[in-house]
């Protein structure tokens, strides 16, 4: 059986730096996919959520949030 070992870039942050509603010890961790096309995201706050998102999906979210923020 052939196997490969990869090193992936990841970043971790305490959610209390960003969200006053987060519980103690809440965190977010983002790991870039090996092919560079997206991210695996873990948000451990009120419950633990893990999801994957492509770079294009992230660009769309950023653009839409920016438009919503302009309404305020």
HUNOR-V322089 format. One record per helix or strand of 3 or more residues. SS is the DSSP state (a for helix, b for strand). FROM is the first residue (numbers start at 1). TO is the last residue. Records with the same first field share a line. If there is no record, write none. Layout:
SS = FROM-TO  FROM-TO
//
This chain:
b = 10-14  27-32  38-44  48-54
a = 15-17  55-71
//
